[in-house]
């Protein structure tokens, strides 16, 4: 999915506020997990948005 599609889903799921957008690594990580091509390890500073990656993927899986 594109970054815009992830932003729209994250907004609908109330993971982000209106006017906010996801970081590039967040949508990229979610795409890798959904495609199930690779294992993923996300290493980022505290508060950088790692948990939102898993929340987005979980929401998308529930919708399928």
N, C-alpha and C positions, 0 to 999 in steps of 0.2 A: 504494500500500500504506500501511497505517497505521503509525504509529511503533512500535506493539507488534509488528507483523509484521516490520518492519525489525530491531527489537531481537532477535527470535527468530532471524532469519536470521543476523544478525551474531554471535550467541552460537554458533549451529551451525557457522559458518565459522571460529570461534575468533578473530574480529576484536575482540571485547570479552570481558571476564571476567564470570562469573556475578555478578549484582548490579549491574552497570554498565548504563547506558543511553546511547543515542546522543543527540547534541544535535539540536535541532529542525532546524537548517539541514542536517544530514547526511541525514536521511531525506527532507526536502523536496528537496534537490538530487538525490538518487538518483531520486525520483519524476519530476522534470522530465526528467532524462536518459532514463529508460526510456520516458516518454511521447513523447519526441522532438518536443515542441512548441516548444522554445526552446533556443538555445545558453545555456550557463551559465558564468559566471565566479564562482568563490568566492574572496573576499578575506577572509582571517581571519589572526589572529596565528599565529606559529609555534607549533606544538604544539596547535592548536585542533581538529585532526582532519580536515583537508582530504583527506589521502590515504586515510582510511578510507571516504570517500564513493566514490571510484573503485573501491576494493576490493570494496565492497558491490555496486555495479552490475555489476562484472565477474563476481562470484560468481552473481548473479541471472541474468545473460545466459547463463552456462555451463549453468545448470540448465534453461533453456528449450530 
